[in-house]
Amino acid sequence: MTKSWNGKVKGFKSLAVTLAVAFLALSAVTLLLAGSLNTYFTIQSQRKLIASQQQLLAKEAANTVRGFIQDKFGILKTAAALSSLTTDSPEQQRLILNKLLGLEPAFRYLTLSDAQGRGPLSVSRLSRLPPERTTKRIKSEMIPLLGRGNIYISPVYIDKATSEPLAIMAVPVMTVFGDFKGILTAEINLKFMWDLVGGMKIGDKGLAYVVDSGGNLLAFEDIGRVLKRENLLGLKEVSEFINNRAEPEDAVAAEISRGIRGTSVAATWAHLDMPDWGVIVELPVLEAYAPVIRSLIVSALAMLLSFVLAVIAGIFLSKKITRPLTSLKNATKMIAEGRLDADINVVSDDEIGELAESFREMTRKLSTTLVSKEKLGQALNDTKTILENLPIGVLIVGRDKKIRSVNKTALKLIGLESDRELIGQACHKLICPAEENKCPVLDLGRTLDNSERKLLAVNGAAIPILKTVLPITLNGENVFLETFVDLTEHKKAEEEKEKLQKHLLQSEKLAAIGQLAAGVAHEINNPMGVIMGFAQSVIKGIGKTEPLYLPLKSIEREAVRCKALVENLLVFSRTGRSRAEKVNINNLIAETLLFLEAEAKMRAVVINKNFGGGLPEILADKNQLQQVIVNLCNNAMDAMPSGGKLSIKTGLSAGQTSAGDGKAGTPPRPGFIEISIADTGAGIPEEIRERIFEPFFTTKEVGKGTGLGLSLCHEIVKKNNGTIAVESEVGKGTVFTVRLPAPPVVD
């Protein structure tokens, strides 16, 4: 097979002939489609015919039921037209009613009353007394309607004694001049209508039933369902009757719906007008659509025959067209498996032959480039492996600021396992979030070298990184290569170094303050001693009744207090001396509160004391413990600027037993004396709770606190081998608990 100058195979024949044969098959399909459309329109016509026939059946059934009701009304009207019915004596009237009751077995009782519903005269098959419901209906419903010359029929109800369906019918009694003189009422037994409806012939297997205006079943071959007063509003035809009393003038295509027995049926309905009832007629789908089914079978056979012919034509055409294509496919499969020496044995004088020649040329070129491609692929894989395992994060970002590629190190740092969640995302959502979509580096195409930025991880953490940006060209597109290194460990090291420097500076500051405090304390101690000495000398020389006695005692007391404060400052600076003595905690707190009660009253603070009994004396510095109580109480009152409650409680804890608590012969166990000071103030936030015992740490305004009170308390308690703890809840208050070791209590 040789090629001409224009590249086509010599002796080339167009596929037009093959397409012409295919067109013949398409024509056959077109004929098949036309037959299907004809079948469709025939079926639609049959459905309309079925609907018309069913509508005739429904009207015929409705006329039968209507005739039953009108026949009973006719009997009542005939009796009401008798002139003697209004003029005869009650006995004669009763005789007429009894004859009428014997004439019509469907009547259960008859009642004759005047135009106002009074003096009803009744005859009954069961009782001579008129039922109460009849009397009520005469007065409430019948008189307004019958007075205008109309007739009346009530809704259907079930007799509880006989389980029979009943209704009340009434006609007006008129004079020959048309004057309304009375009402003739009959209770009719509709059981006769059951037999009437059950005996209707609706096709071979069809049925009919009657419902009232509320959808309640009145007559049906299944008497049990009628007696249950079953409501059929859920059925489509019943719902249409309730919502649209006007019957359709033109028959529409019959539709399939759920019938009264729960099966699929074709149904329609007719309205009785008087009474306001509906007659529903149902036919099984197979019976109603029998002509349609026959038409479908004929159409299906015709289409099946057309399909068989189309298949035969298709097989013939496919073999003609696909034989060379199959050979070409097999050769192509071998080439795809790497057998580039596969022989493409296709000889054809059409487009397929030309395609085979193109495949041969492609195979020759593919053989020459495959080796180069393998080498290039190996180099690409090596480069990708190196890039994925670099210890630095690498991103490729387009000029649209969206991430194109990312390596494993970057994914691990961000907290992702797959790059699918990252590719296509804006880079500013991860790096430099404050810049949002305005990036001075990417917008201007600049280079960024070793710039500290923030990287947002999946868990919300902002990771410090050292970032570099370099514009590059990738696959002919200008993009940006971004690399970054995690600085978290580096930042931690810097923070630790800074903390260490701050601690050293604070230690030097505290040492200097301690030396200064010691010097100041010594300078104050001397004049305080002189003041206290002169005050004591004067007090000894005067009596207690002298006017200056109390002021001098106050000077002495405050001088002693100042001296104790100076000594506490010396304790804090570690230069003072502690004097241990036996201390009764309850007495110590009581004495201390004497100095604080005036302050508490001014601040509207109520002090509650709850001292435990039988507490042993402890060995401690009395002035230092008093200073602890004063500082804790002052802090508590400061926490209640608008007033509150300050509670002080003492007791034994952790194994301590008081006198008489232990068993005979059992020595008391050592334990602790516990002092609890609670306030109802604002509380201490959790974030600063661990720092309140640090020297110079305070939350008070400038000039209102030095930050030494709690740190001094902590130092004093610690020197006495005790502990101090705090519990606080913001908005509810704070409790400080001091625990001091105490000897066992001996009886």
C-alpha positions in Angstrom: 0.0 0.0 0.0 1.6 3.3 -1.1 0.8 6.9 -0.3 0.0 9.7 -2.8 1.4 13.2 -2.6 -1.4 14.4 -0.4 -0.9 11.7 2.2 -3.9 9.6 1.4 -3.8 5.9 0.6 -4.0 5.1 -3.1 -7.3 3.6 -4.1 -8.9 5.4 -1.2 -12.7 4.9 -0.9 -14.9 7.1 1.3 -17.0 5.6 4.0 -20.0 7.2 2.3 -21.1 3.8 1.1 -20.9 2.4 4.6 -22.7 5.4 6.0 -25.4 4.9 3.3 -26.0 1.4 4.6 -26.2 2.8 8.2 -28.7 5.3 7.0 -31.0 2.5 5.8 -30.8 1.1 9.4 -31.6 4.6 10.7 -34.6 4.8 8.4 -35.9 1.5 9.9 -35.5 3.0 13.4 -37.4 6.1 12.3 -40.2 3.9 11.1 -40.1 2.2 14.5 -40.4 5.5 16.2 -43.3 6.5 14.1 -45.1 3.3 15.0 -44.4 4.0 18.7 -45.9 7.5 18.4 -49.0 6.0 16.7 -49.3 3.5 19.5 -49.0 6.2 22.1 -51.8 8.4 20.6 -54.0 5.3 20.2 -53.5 4.4 23.9 -54.4 8.0 25.0 -57.6 7.8 22.9 -58.4 4.4 24.6 -57.9 6.0 28.0 -60.4 8.7 27.3 -62.9 6.1 26.0 -62.4 4.2 29.3 -63.0 7.3 31.3 -66.2 8.0 29.4 -67.5 4.5 30.0 -66.7 4.7 33.7 -68.4 8.0 34.0 -71.6 6.5 32.5 -71.3 3.6 35.0 -71.0 6.1 37.8 -74.0 8.2 36.7 -76.0 5.0 36.3 -75.1 3.9 39.8 -75.9 7.4 41.1 -79.3 7.4 39.4 -80.1 4.0 41.1 -79.3 5.4 44.5 -81.0 8.7 43.7 -84.1 6.8 42.7 -84.2 4.9 46.0 -84.1 8.2 48.0 -86.5 10.0 45.7 -89.0 7.1 45.9 -89.1 7.4 49.7 -89.5 11.2 49.5 -92.3 10.6 47.0 -94.2 8.4 49.4 -93.8 11.0 52.2 -95.0 13.8 49.9 -98.0 11.8 48.8 -99.0 11.2 52.4 -98.4 14.9 53.3 -100.7 16.0 50.5 -103.7 14.2 52.1 -106.1 16.9 53.3 -107.3 14.7 56.2 -103.8 14.6 57.6 -104.2 18.2 58.9 -108.0 18.1 59.7 -108.6 14.6 61.2 -108.5 13.7 64.8 -105.3 12.4 66.4 -106.6 8.8 66.3 -107.4 9.2 62.5 -104.0 10.7 61.9 -102.3 7.8 63.8 -104.2 5.4 61.7 -102.9 7.1 58.5 -99.4 7.0 59.8 -99.6 3.3 60.7 -100.9 2.4 57.2 -98.0 4.4 55.8 -95.6 2.6 58.1 -96.9 -0.8 56.9 -96.8 0.3 53.3 -93.0 1.1 53.3 -90.8 -1.3 55.2 -87.8 1.1 55.0 -89.5 3.4 57.5 -88.7 2.7 61.1 -91.0 5.4 62.6 -93.2 8.4 61.4 -93.8 11.6 63.3 -96.4 14.3 62.6 -96.0 17.7 64.3 -97.4 21.2 63.8 -95.6 24.1 62.1 -93.9 25.0 65.4 -92.7 21.4 66.0 -95.1 21.0 68.9 -97.3 18.0 69.8 -95.5 15.4 67.8 -97.7 12.4 67.0 -95.5 9.3 66.4 -95.8 5.7 65.3 -92.9 3.3 65.4 -92.0 -0.3 64.7 -90.0 -0.3 67.9 -91.6 2.3 70.3 -94.5 4.7 70.3 -92.3 7.5 71.8 -90.6 9.8 69.3 -86.8 9.7 69.6 -85.3 12.7 71.3 -83.0 13.4 68.2 -86.1 13.8 66.0 -87.6 16.4 68.4 -84.4 18.4 68.5 -83.9 18.3 64.7 -87.5 19.5 64.1 -86.9 22.6 66.2 -83.3 23.4 65.2 -83.0 22.3 61.6 -86.2 21.3 59.9 -88.6 24.2 60.7 -86.5 26.9 59.0 -86.0 24.7 55.9 -89.4 23.1 55.6 -91.2 26.3 56.2 -90.0 27.5 52.8 -91.4 24.4 51.1 -88.1 22.4 50.9 -87.5 18.8 51.9 -84.9 17.6 54.4 -82.6 14.6 55.0 -80.2 14.3 57.9 -76.6 12.9 57.9 -76.5 9.2 58.3 -76.1 7.7 61.8 -75.8 4.2 63.2 -78.4 2.7 65.6 -76.4 1.5 68.6 -79.0 -1.2 69.4 -79.4 -2.7 65.9 -76.1 -1.4 64.2 -78.2 -0.3 61.2 -77.6 2.9 59.2 -80.4 5.4 59.6 -81.3 8.9 58.4 -84.2 11.3 59.1 -86.3 12.4 56.1 -88.9 15.2 56.4 -91.4 16.9 54.1 -93.6 19.9 54.8 -97.4 19.4 55.3 -99.2 22.1 53.3 -102.9 23.1 52.8 -104.4 23.3 49.4 -103.6 27.0 49.5 -99.9 26.4 50.2 -99.9 27.3 53.9 -97.3 25.5 56.0 -99.2 23.5 58.6 -96.9 20.9 59.9 -94.0 18.5 59.4 -94.1 14.8 58.4 -90.9 13.1 59.5 -89.7 9.5 58.9 -86.7 7.6 60.1 -85.5 5.6 57.2 -83.5 2.4 57.4 -80.7 2.6 54.8 -79.9 -1.1 55.1 -82.1 -1.5 52.0 -79.6 0.8 50.2 -76.8 -1.6 51.1 -78.5 -4.4 49.1 -79.1 -1.9 46.3 -75.5 -0.8 46.1 -74.1 -4.4 46.6 -76.2 -5.7 43.8 -75.0 -3.1 41.2 -73.2 -4.7 38.2 -70.0 -2.7 37.5 -68.2 -4.6 34.8 -67.0 -8.1 35.7 -65.1 -7.3 38.9 -66.0 -3.7 39.6 -67.8 -2.2 42.6 -69.6 0.9 43.8 -69.9 2.6 47.2 -71.6 5.7 48.6 -70.0 8.4 50.8 -71.5 11.5 52.4 -70.2 15.1 52.2 -67.6 14.3 54.9 -66.2 11.3 53.2 -67.8 8.8 55.5 -68.7 5.4 54.0 -72.6 5.0 53.8 -73.1 1.9 51.6 -70.7 -0.8 50.5 -70.7 -4.6 50.0 -68.5 -4.9 53.1 -71.1 -4.1 55.9 -68.5 -4.1 58.6 -66.6 -1.2 57.2 -69.9 0.8 56.9 -70.8 0.1 60.5 -67.4 1.5 61.6 -68.2 4.8 59.9 -64.9 4.5 58.0 -63.7 7.8 56.5 -62.3 7.6 53.0 -60.9 11.1 52.5 -57.5 9.4 51.9 -58.8 8.1 48.5 -58.2 10.3 45.5 -61.7 10.1 44.0 -63.4 10.7 47.4 -61.2 13.7 48.0 -62.1 15.1 44.5 -65.8 14.6 45.3 -65.5 16.5 48.6 -63.5 19.4 47.2 -65.3 19.7 43.8 -68.9 18.8 43.7 -69.3 19.7 40.0 -68.8 16.7 37.8 -66.5 17.2 34.8 -68.4 17.9 31.5 -65.7 16.3 29.3 -64.1 12.9 30.1 -60.4 13.1 30.6 -57.9 10.2 30.4 -58.6 7.6 33.1 -56.0 7.7 35.9 -54.9 4.9 38.1 -55.3 5.4 41.9 -55.6 3.4 45.1 -59.1 1.9 45.6 -61.2 1.2 48.6 -59.7 -2.3 48.9 -56.1 -0.9 48.7 -55.5 -2.2 45.2 -54.9 -0.1 42.0 -58.1 0.8 40.2 -59.5 3.2 37.6 -62.2 5.1 39.4 -64.7 8.0 38.9 -67.6 9.5 40.8 -71.0 11.1 40.4 -72.9 13.6 42.7 -76.4 12.9 44.0 -77.3 16.6 44.8 -80.1 15.6 47.2 -78.9 14.3 49.6 -75.4 15.6 49.4 -73.8 12.2 48.7 -71.4 10.8 46.2 -71.3 7.5 44.3 -67.9 6.2 43.6 -67.3 3.5 40.9 -64.1 1.5 40.7 -62.8 -1.0 38.1 -59.7 -3.1 38.5 -56.8 -1.8 36.4 -56.5 -5.0 34.4 -60.2 -4.9 33.5 -60.4 -1.2 32.9 -57.3 -1.1 30.7 -57.8 -4.4 28.9 -58.1 -2.7 25.5 -55.0 -0.6 26.3 -53.1 -3.7 27.3 -54.1 -5.5 24.0 -52.9 -2.4 22.1 -49.6 -2.4 24.0 -49.0 -6.1 23.2 -49.6 -5.5 19.5 -47.3 -2.4 19.6 -44.6 -4.3 21.5 -44.6 -7.2 19.0 -44.3 -4.7 16.1 -41.4 -2.9 17.9 -39.7 -6.3 18.7 -39.9 -7.2 15.0 -38.4 -3.9 14.0 -35.7 -4.3 16.7 -34.8 -7.8 15.3 -34.4 -6.3 11.8 -32.3 -3.4 13.2 -30.1 -5.9 15.0 -29.5 -8.0 11.9 -28.6 -4.8 9.9 -26.4 -3.6 12.8 -24.5 -6.9 13.0 -23.8 -6.8 9.3 -22.6 -3.2 9.3 -20.5 -3.6 12.5 -18.7 -6.6 11.1 -17.9 -4.7 8.0 -16.6 -1.6 9.9 -15.1 -3.2 13.0 -13.0 -6.0 11.4 -10.1 -3.7 10.5 -10.7 -1.6 13.7 -10.3 -4.8 15.7 -7.0 -5.6 14.1 -5.9 -2.0 14.7 -7.0 -2.2 18.4 -5.0 -5.4 18.9 -1.9 -3.8 17.5 -2.4 -0.7 19.6 -2.7 -2.8 22.7 0.6 -4.5 22.0 2.2 -1.1 21.5 0.8 0.1 24.8 2.4 -2.9 26.5 5.8 -1.8 25.2 6.0 -4.0 22.1 6.9 -1.3 19.7 7.8 -3.8 17.0 4.2 -5.0 16.7 2.9 -5.3 13.2 -0.2 -3.3 12.4 -1.7 -5.7 9.8 -4.6 -3.6 8.5 -5.2 -3.4 4.8 -8.1 -1.1 3.9 -8.8 1.4 1.2 -10.7 3.9 3.5 -10.1 6.2 6.4 -9.3 3.2 8.6 -6.4 2.3 6.4 -5.1 5.8 6.6 -5.4 5.7 10.4 -3.3 2.5 10.4 -0.6 4.1 8.4 -0.6 7.0 10.9 -0.2 4.5 13.8 2.9 3.0 12.0 4.5 6.4 11.7 3.7 7.2 15.4 5.2 3.8 16.5 8.5 4.6 14.7 8.8 8.0 16.4 7.8 6.7 19.8 10.6 4.1 19.6 13.1 6.9 19.2 11.8 9.0 22.1 11.0 6.3 24.6 14.6 6.0 25.9 14.9 9.7 26.4 11.6 9.8 28.2 12.6 7.1 30.6 15.8 8.9 31.5 13.9 12.2 31.9 11.3 10.4 34.1 14.1 8.9 36.3 15.7 12.4 36.8 12.3 13.8 37.6 11.6 11.2 40.2 15.0 11.8 41.8 14.4 15.5 41.9 11.0 15.0 43.5 12.4 12.6 46.1 15.0 15.1 47.1 12.5 18.0 47.2 10.0 15.9 49.4 12.7 15.0 51.9 14.4 18.5 52.3 14.4 19.6 55.9 12.8 22.9 54.9 9.2 23.7 53.7 8.8 24.4 50.0 5.8 26.0 48.3 5.1 26.8 44.6 2.8 29.8 44.4 1.2 31.3 41.3 0.8 34.9 40.5 -2.8 34.5 41.6 -1.4 33.9 45.1 -2.7 30.3 45.1 -0.6 27.3 46.1 0.4 25.0 43.2 2.6 22.5 45.0 3.9 21.7 48.5 6.5 19.2 49.9 6.1 16.8 52.9 8.0 19.0 55.3 5.6 21.9 54.7 2.6 19.6 55.1 3.9 18.2 58.4 4.6 21.7 59.7 1.1 22.9 58.8 -0.5 19.7 60.3 -1.9 18.1 57.1 -1.3 14.6 55.7 -2.4 15.2 52.1 -1.8 18.2 49.8 -5.3 18.0 48.5 -6.5 20.2 51.3 -3.9 22.8 50.4 -3.6 23.0 46.6 -5.6 25.9 45.3 -5.7 27.7 48.6 -4.6 31.3 48.9 -1.1 31.5 50.4 -1.9 34.5 52.7 -4.3 32.2 54.6 -1.2 30.3 55.9 1.7 32.7 55.7 1.5 36.4 56.6 -2.3 36.4 57.3 -2.3 40.1 58.2 -1.5 41.0 54.6 -4.6 39.1 53.3 -4.7 39.4 49.5 -2.3 42.4 49.4 1.2 40.9 49.1 4.0 43.4 48.5 6.3 40.6 47.5 4.2 38.6 45.1 2.4 41.7 43.7 5.7 43.4 42.8 7.5 40.1 41.9 10.3 40.9 44.3 12.7 38.6 46.1 12.5 38.0 49.8 15.5 36.8 51.7 15.4 35.3 55.3 12.3 37.3 56.5 10.7 36.3 59.8 6.9 35.6 59.2 4.1 33.6 60.8 2.7 30.3 59.5 -0.9 29.3 60.5 -1.2 25.6 61.4 -4.4 23.6 61.2 -4.7 23.6 65.0 -4.7 27.5 64.9 -1.1 27.8 66.2 1.0 30.7 64.7 4.4 29.1 63.9 7.4 31.5 63.5 9.3 30.8 60.3 12.2 32.2 58.4 10.9 32.8 54.8 12.6 33.2 51.4 10.8 34.0 48.2 12.3 33.7 44.7 10.5 34.3 41.4 11.1 31.4 38.9 9.7 30.2 35.5 8.0 26.8 35.6 6.6 25.2 32.4 6.6 28.7 30.8 4.7 30.3 33.6 6.1 32.9 36.1 5.6 31.5 39.6 7.2 32.0 43.0 9.3 29.5 44.9 8.8 30.0 48.7 11.0 28.2 51.2 10.7 28.5 55.0 12.4 27.1 58.1 10.6 26.5 61.5 12.0 28.9 64.1 9.9 27.5 67.0 12.9 25.9 68.9 15.0 29.0 68.1 12.3 31.3 69.6 12.0 29.1 72.6 15.7 29.3 73.3 15.6 33.1 73.0 12.6 33.3 75.4 14.4 31.1 77.9 17.4 33.3 77.7 15.3 36.5 78.1 13.5 34.9 81.2 16.9 34.0 82.7 18.1 37.6 82.3 14.9 39.0 83.9 15.3 36.6 86.9 18.9 37.7 87.4 17.9 41.3 87.2 15.0 40.7 89.7 17.3 38.9 92.1 19.8 41.8 92.0 16.9 44.2 92.6 15.6 42.3 95.6 19.1 42.0 97.1 19.5 45.8 96.8 16.0 46.4 98.3 16.8 44.1 101.2 20.0 46.0 102.0 18.1 49.3 101.8 15.2 47.9 104.0 17.6 46.7 106.6 19.3 50.2 106.8 16.0 52.0 107.0 14.7 49.6 109.7 17.7 50.2 111.9 17.4 54.0 111.5 13.7 53.9 112.5 14.1 51.5 115.3 16.2 54.0 117.4 13.7 56.9 117.4 10.8 54.5 118.0 12.6 53.2 121.1 13.1 56.7 122.4 9.4 57.6 121.8 8.2 54.4 123.4 10.6 54.9 126.4 9.4 58.5 127.1 5.8 57.4 126.8 6.3 54.5 129.3 8.1 56.8 131.7 5.3 59.4 131.7 2.6 56.7 132.1 4.4 55.4 135.2 4.3 58.9 136.8 0.6 59.5 136.4 -2.6 57.8 137.4 -5.1 56.1 135.1 -7.6 58.8 135.8 -5.4 61.5 134.4 -6.5 63.0 131.0 -3.2 62.2 129.3 -3.2 58.6 130.4 -5.2 57.2 127.4 -3.4 59.3 124.7 0.0 58.2 126.2 -1.2 54.5 126.1 -2.2 55.0 122.4 1.3 56.4 121.7 2.9 53.5 123.5 0.7 51.0 121.6 1.4 52.5 118.2 5.1 52.7 119.0 5.1 49.0 119.8 3.3 48.4 116.6 5.7 50.4 114.5 8.6 48.6 116.1 6.9 45.3 115.2 6.5 46.5 111.6 10.1 47.4 111.4 11.1 44.0 112.8 8.8 42.4 110.1 10.7 44.4 107.5 13.9 43.1 108.9 12.5 39.6 108.7 11.7 40.1 105.0 15.2 41.4 104.4 16.6 38.5 106.5 18.5 40.6 108.9 16.0 40.7 111.8 15.8 38.2 114.7 12.8 36.0 115.4 11.6 35.5 119.0 9.8 32.2 119.6 7.2 32.0 122.4 4.1 30.0 123.2 1.1 31.5 121.3 -2.6 30.9 121.8 -4.0 31.4 118.2 -7.6 32.2 119.3 -6.4 34.9 121.8 -3.9 36.3 119.2 -6.6 36.7 116.5 -9.0 38.2 119.1 -6.4 40.8 120.1 -5.6 41.6 116.5 -9.3 42.1 115.5 -9.6 44.8 118.2 -7.4 47.0 116.0 -9.3 46.2 112.9 -12.9 46.5 114.0 -13.0 50.3 113.6 -11.6 50.0 110.1 -14.2 47.3 109.3 -17.1 49.4 110.5 -16.0 52.3 108.3 -15.9 49.9 105.3 -19.2 48.3 106.1 -17.5 44.9 106.6 -19.1 42.5 109.0 -16.6 40.2 110.9 -17.7 36.7 111.7 -15.5 34.7 114.2 -15.7 30.9 114.5 -12.9 29.8 116.9 -12.3 26.1 117.4 -12.1 24.9 121.0 -9.3 23.0 122.7 -6.5 24.3 120.4 -3.0 23.7 121.7 -0.5 26.5 122.0 2.2 26.7 119.3 5.7 27.9 119.5 6.1 31.0 117.2 6.8 34.7 117.0 3.7 36.4 118.2 4.3 39.7 116.4 5.0 38.0 113.1 1.8 35.9 113.3 -0.1 39.0 114.2 1.3 40.7 111.1 0.1 37.8 109.0 -3.4 38.1 110.4 -3.4 41.9 109.9 -2.1 41.7 106.3 -4.7 39.0 105.3 -7.6 40.9 106.9 -6.6 44.2 105.3 -6.3 42.5 101.8 -9.8 40.9 102.4 -11.3 44.3 103.3 -9.6 45.9 100.2 -11.3 43.3 98.1 -14.7 44.5 99.4 -14.9 48.3 98.6 -18.7 48.3 98.9 -18.7 46.2 102.1 -19.2 42.5 102.7 -18.5 39.7 105.1 -15.1 38.7 106.6 -15.1 35.2 108.2 -12.3 34.0 110.4 -12.2 30.4 111.4 -9.8 28.3 113.4 -9.6 24.5 114.1 -7.5 21.3 114.0 -6.8 19.3 110.8 -4.9 16.4 109.3 -4.7 13.9 112.2 -4.9 16.3 115.2 -7.2 15.2 118.0 -8.4 17.4 120.8 -8.7 16.5 124.4 -11.2 13.6 125.0 -11.5 12.7 121.3 -9.2 9.8 121.3 -9.7 6.4 122.8 -8.4 5.5 126.3 -4.7 4.8 126.2 -4.2 6.1 122.7 -1.7 9.0 122.5 -2.8 12.0 120.4 -1.4 12.3 116.9 0.5 15.4 115.7 -1.3 17.7 113.3 -1.9 21.3 112.3 -3.8 24.4 113.5 -5.7 25.8 110.6 -6.6 29.5 110.2 -9.1 30.3 107.5 -9.8 33.9 106.4 -12.6 34.3 103.8 -14.1 37.3 102.1 -17.0 37.9 99.8 -15.1 40.2 97.4 -14.4 40.1 93.7 -12.1 37.1 93.8 -8.7 36.5 92.2 -8.5 35.6 88.5 -6.9 32.2 87.8 -4.2 33.7 85.5 -2.6 35.7 88.3 -3.3 33.4 91.3 0.2 31.8 91.1 1.9 35.2 91.3 0.2 36.8 94.3 3.0 35.7 96.7 5.8 37.2 94.6 7.5 40.3 96.1 6.3 43.6 94.6 3.4 42.0 92.7 0.2 43.9 93.2 -3.1 44.5 91.4 -3.9 47.6 93.4 -3.7 51.1 92.0 -0.4 53.0 92.1 0.2 54.3 95.7 -2.3 51.9 97.3 -0.1 48.9 97.6 3.6 47.8 97.6 3.2 44.1 96.8 5.1 43.1 100.0 2.1 42.1 102.2 1.4 38.6 100.9 5.0 37.9 100.2 5.8 38.8 103.8 3.0 36.5 105.0 4.3 33.7 102.9 7.9 34.2 104.3 6.7 34.3 107.9 4.5 31.1 107.6 7.3 29.3 105.8 9.8 30.2 108.6 7.3 28.6 111.1 7.2 25.4 109.1 3.7 26.1 107.9 1.9 26.5 104.6 -0.4 29.2 103.2 -2.9 28.4 100.4 -5.5 30.3 98.5 -8.8 29.3 96.9 -10.8 31.8 94.9 -13.7 32.1 92.6 -14.2 35.2 90.5 -17.3 37.1 91.6 -17.8 35.1 94.8 -14.7 35.6 97.0 -11.4 34.3 98.3 -10.3 32.0 101.1 -6.7 32.1 102.5 -5.8 29.1 104.7 -2.8 29.1 107.0 -1.7 25.8 108.5 0.8 25.8 111.3 2.3 22.7 112.9 1.1 22.1 116.5 2.0 19.6 119.2 -0.5 16.9 120.1 -3.3 17.9 122.5 -3.0 16.1 125.8 -6.0 15.5 128.1 
